[in-house]
Amino acid sequence: MLTIDIIIEYGNGIVLVQRKNPPYGWAIPGGFVDYGETVEEAAERETREETSLELEELTQFHVYSDSNRDPRGHTISVVFTAKGRGTPAAGDDAKQVRVFREEGLPEEIAFDHRQILNDFFAAKGGIQE
């Protein structure tokens, strides 16, 4: 299954959503790519649905394809980075949405998103204020 995830920089942190549905925990906003949709369109749609934000500077970051990354089945995720515009508000399958700094990430992070975030922060050298 093809999915997308978007690391959204907002203010001096990154946006995570707390999942309403299993697997529970905090996650990078994202979801499944619909038939006939580009991965970029899916990133824009999922961001609006889960966070109410619009994206600027959408850039492909990396592809994650480990067959154990999602307990629901084998998914391949195209991960993007972007800057968020607007006011974050939880929607769709997000219980809540919050902005976290690198040093204050929540303990319970779903899927392989902690590894994705570690890779992002390592590549970026941390989010600068």
ChimeraX attribute file (.defattr): number of C-alpha atoms within 10 A of each C-alpha:
attribute: neighborCount
match mode: 1-to-1
recipient: residues
	/A:1	9
	/A:2	15
	/A:3	19
	/A:4	25
	/A:5	28
	/A:6	30
	/A:7	26
	/A:8	25
	/A:9	21
	/A:10	20
	/A:11	16
	/A:12	12
	/A:13	20
	/A:14	23
	/A:15	24
	/A:16	28
	/A:17	25
	/A:18	23
	/A:19	23
	/A:20	14
	/A:21	10
	/A:22	9
	/A:23	14
	/A:24	14
	/A:25	18
	/A:26	26
	/A:27	26
	/A:28	27
	/A:29	25
	/A:30	26
	/A:31	19
	/A:32	17
	/A:33	21
	/A:34	12
	/A:35	7
	/A:36	7
	/A:37	11
	/A:38	10
	/A:39	21
	/A:40	17
	/A:41	14
	/A:42	19
	/A:43	28
	/A:44	18
	/A:45	19
	/A:46	23
	/A:47	25
	/A:48	19
	/A:49	18
	/A:50	25
	/A:51	26
	/A:52	20
	/A:53	23
	/A:54	17
	/A:55	20
	/A:56	14
	/A:57	10
	/A:58	17
	/A:59	14
	/A:60	15
	/A:61	18
	/A:62	15
	/A:63	15
	/A:64	19
	/A:65	14
	/A:66	12
	/A:67	11
	/A:68	12
	/A:69	17
	/A:70	16
	/A:71	12
	/A:72	10
	/A:73	10
	/A:74	14
	/A:75	19
	/A:76	18
	/A:77	23
	/A:78	21
	/A:79	21
	/A:80	21
	/A:81	21
	/A:82	20
	/A:83	19
	/A:84	23
	/A:85	15
	/A:86	11
	/A:87	10
	/A:88	21
	/A:89	17
	/A:90	19
	/A:91	17
	/A:92	13
	/A:93	15
	/A:94	20
	/A:95	17
	/A:96	17
	/A:97	22
	/A:98	16
	/A:99	18
	/A:100	17
	/A:101	16
	/A:102	15
	/A:103	8
	/A:104	9
	/A:105	16
	/A:106	15
	/A:107	9
	/A:108	12
	/A:109	20
	/A:110	19
	/A:111	19
	/A:112	15
	/A:113	20
	/A:114	18
	/A:115	12
	/A:116	19
	/A:117	17
	/A:118	13
	/A:119	14
	/A:120	17
	/A:121	13
	/A:122	11
	/A:123	10
	/A:124	10
	/A:125	9
	/A:126	14
	/A:127	15
	/A:128	8
	/A:129	6
